[in-house]
Every structure is written in C-alpha cells, then in structure tokens.
Amino acid sequence: MPYNIEIRDGKKKTYYFRDELKNMGFKFKRTSEYCSCWYAHTDDKDQVEVARTFCKKHKFKFFMYEDKYERSSNYRKIYFENNKPMFRDYYICAYCGMPLKERYVTVDHIIPVKKAKRSRFYQKVMKSLNINDVNDPKNLVSACYSCNARKSSKGRWWVIKGFIGKNKKYWIVNILFWFISINWVIYFLYGSMMELVP
C-alpha cells in the first residue's frame, strides 16, 4: 500500500539536511504560506524505516498517512456536485448560519485534513461515520470566509458544529426558535410598558 510521508522540522531546521533528504527521495513541499515540509510518496518499507530512523536521530517530526487523508485539488467541485443551495439560491454557513451565494462559499473539511492525517482518533471518527476519504461529500460543508479562517484545522466543537450545521432542519428550527423568542420578548416588554401607563 502506498504511503505519504512528511518530515517537519519542529524547533530544528531541516534546511541543513536538505541534501540528505533529497538523496532519500524527499521533495520540499510548501503546504501553506507559513508551513512547509519534506514529502515523499512511497510503498517501499525500507524507505519508510530509513526516514523514521533519520527523524528519531535528528528529532524531526515524522508523519505517515494513506492517500485517502490527502486534500484533493477538486474538493470544491465535489461539494457543489453533491449539494444544492439550502434556501433558493443560498447556501448556509454550517458554523454561523450566514446565507451565502455560491461565489462566496468557502468549502471546508469538517474533520480537518491535518487531523485526519495525524490523529488516529479522527481516523476512527471518520470510519465510524462511514467517511472513506477526507474529500468525501459527507465531510465537506459550506462555510463563510470568517468561520473557515477561525476554524482552520481545529477539531472538537467545530467538528460537531459542522456536522449539525449541514442539516437544513437544524437551521429551520434555529430560525423558528429565534423568531418566537424575539416575539415573546417584544410581547413581554410591550405588556410591561402598558402596565406603567396610567
């Protein structure tokens, strides 16, 4: 089975070992603006063990994961192919409930790619929810830019909120609850003010 291997520097710097890493078959990969790693795709067990030993020796972080935990380049397309707007032409941010036109939707992985790659707990959660791939439509949700940025690769409450927020019934109940609550408060305040009028 082919695996993806990432070597990260932690507090130390891999820069001084770049020739050694290239000889082991690793390529430098920038994963985001602030994050980078040395990456290899292999099914060679010897290469995996050499990399693991190298990381222990130099105290680098070693991560190994299957292809199904890697972010695809077309996950946004996958989301829109499998999800229609919730209300007329509007999608709903699963985290805050903001209505969004398609062009303003940022597609988010509910179980973050980073957690899926590195955490056995989240891999078990995915398995229990019958999510076979991190880019599975069940793991994708619409989000506003602000919520997506705040969530980033966080788990816990954000994951629960994401799965609940995918459900249209949840937002209908939520809107009804707030509508009834606000009307009740107005009625109560109006009644109290009328009692004060002589």
DAKATA-V74907 format. One line per field, one symbol per residue. phi: phi as a letter, one per 30 degrees, with the letter a starting at -180 (. if undefined). psi: psi as a letter, one per 30 degrees, with the letter a starting at -180 (. if undefined). burial: I if it has 24 or more other C-alpha atoms within 12 Angstrom, else O. A space follows every 50 residues. Layout:
BEGIN
phi = ???
psi = ???
burial = ???
END
This chain:
BEGIN
phi = .dbcbbccdhddcdedcdddddddjccdbcdadcbbacbbcabddddddd dddedddchcdcbbadedccdddcdddedddcbcedbhccdbddcbiddb dedcdcdcdddeeddddccdeddddeddcicdbdcdedccbdbdeddddd dhcdcheddddddddddddeddddddeddddddddddddddddddddd
psi = kklkkkklfbflkfefgeeeeeffgkkkkjfaegkllkkkjlgjeeeeee eeeeeeeghlkkkkllefgkklfgeeeeefffklkejcgklkkfefgkkk leffkkkkjejkeeeeefkeefeeeeefghjfkfgkffgklklleeeeee ecglbceeeeeeeeffkeeeeeeeeeeeeeeeeeeeeeeeeeeeffk.
burial = OOOIIIIIIOOOOIOOOOOOIOOIIIIIOOOOOOOOIIIIIIOOOOIIOO IIOOIOOOOIIIIIIIIIIIIOOOIIOIIOOOIOIIOOOOIIIIIIIIII OIOOIIIIIIIIIIIIIIOOOIIOIIOOOOIOIIIIIIIIIIIIOOIIOO IIIIIOOIIOIIIIIIIOOOIOOOOOOOOOOOOOOOOOOOOOOOOOOO
END
